[in-house]
Amino acid sequence: MTENTYGFQCRKCIKNSDGTIGHYLLEVTNLVDGTIESFSIAPKHLASTRSMKRILLGRKILYSVTQTRHEKMLCELFATQPEAV
């Protein structure tokens, strides 16, 4: 994956009954052809580079980044607060 091939956006966060975040609803946009893939992901999987690579590969999205680049993507992803459900 090149740095500008995909755009990530967090649409919503779904909270558990105890107030903690259970899942995030993410959108991954292919910036080349404009296709959008939406899916739900648990916080522990979102934080893990390895888990993200596996989950996205299952959706035919090649996510090949370093831990540092993954952390930068997460910071950009949460630059604006997603809507809580």
Sequence and secondary structure as in RCSB ss.txt:
>XXXX:A:sequence
MTENTYGFQCRKCIKNSDGTIGHYLLEVTNLVDGTIESFSIAPKHLASTRSMKRILLGRKILYSVTQTRHEKMLC
ELFATQPEAV
>XXXX:A:secstr
  TTSEEEEEEEEEE TTSSEEEEEEEEEETTT  EEEEEE HHHHH HHHHHHHHHHTT      HHHHHHHHH
HHTSS  EE 
